């Protein structure tokens, strides 16, 4: 009997996986397709993948209506899903979207339609496996939580904390091949060897290379600009994710952003510290890039980073300062407003450090590292430092990493960490476990290939796709796509044993 697979497709990656699955695995393929109007016609007309059935996500989000609060309340209780916790942290709905202000009724209308769509699809198919990526928007998070509540098998593709590797897992925050941590045989590596390994697989360097590449093509930028100018832009009426994004509004917003970036960089260069005293005792808090799903969805009750800085300062023992460093990746978000930098600088006992300052030096010389949801806690372990995190992350398996849930416990936990010693055997075991749960595949680099091939290096997503264009991509990346699909098949076969 054929296996029923449901794929979440928001672009060429999972379409490519579907193409290889139909050749390599005995299955019927269903898909939820989350794309804009220009590429939509490709998925309607294409003959490359024989889907059993497809649903276009945005076709099922009706015009705003009075939300059925009784249904939403019943849904919450039935599946133990907090809808407002997901919705209020959606970057489009609140705090980060500049083109449309969503009302509470509009938000709940969208959530109701999403809940009904996902519930109906899962009940109709009863899939044997669901293939998707780490959720990064409210609807993909809602879908993930519903799948878990229904106890359906799901396999999530993600970037782990070591560069140029990927992970396919049943759970977002837990390693599938989980063994008793104390029973793992270590490989006797010391901290120097493990730091060398980490440097070879430095995610920050990998992200930097991707960002520099994606923003480097002036030719593609100009082509995408003229394509945008002469497009019909119809999705501003059909896709709530594009509401208010008229051509005039987008051009005005883009020009203002260029000005903002110049002004903010000038302020940062002049006012954020380029040198700090590394001999003084300090706790290190690297700012997380925002908006970013690992904070908005991973640490939903700790999203106000200014308030978190105040909280950490209140929790420090006398003699310690808090060093806060801007995230280099924030450049992709036009940096933060100057008022935010000034507010952080105004907090007593805080040093605000420029993004260009060495992260390695801060990790190496800190006493404790505190992060909301990023990989800095893992990196801290490589430099023999204990850490505190505010979300469920893979590396909380490490004994020197402390997941805090009650904010009032922070002062005592910091004191505890100041007395703690990090042992190399623990990091060695964790790295062995992480290596067992990952495989060689540069997902970030592959996504860059997709942007180059289909979307003008990522400058314009709402772009038509042709069958010849897709066929050339499948042919040019055949070996890599077969490798990725094989990893999915391994996981599915293992789960069915």
Buried (B, 14 or more C-beta within 10 A) or exposed (E): EEBBBBBBBBBBBBBBBBBBBBEEBEBBBBBBBBBBBBBBEBBEEBEBBEBBEBBBBBEBBEEBEEBBEEEBEEBBEEBEBEBBBBBBBBBBBBBEBEBBEBEEEBBBBBBBBBBBBBBEBBEEBEBBBBBBBBBBBBBBBBBBBBBBBBEBBBBBBBBBBBBBBBBBBBEBEEBBEEEEEEEBEBEEBEBEEBBEBBEEBBBBEBBBBBBEBBBEBEEBBEBBBEBBEEBEBEBBEBBBBBBBBEEEBBEEEEEEBEEBEEEBBEBBEEEBBEEBEEEEBBBBBBBBBBBBBBBBBBBBEBBEBBEBBBBBBEBBEEEBBBBBBBBBBBBBBBBBEBEBBEBBBEBEBBBBBBBEBEBBEBBBBBBBBBBBBBBBBBBBBBBBBBBBBBBBBBBBBBBBBBEBEEBEBBBEBBBBBBEBEBBBBBBBBBBBBBBBBBBEBBBBBBBBBBBBBBBBBBBBBBBBBBEEBBEEBBEEBEEBBEBBBBBBBEBBEEEEE
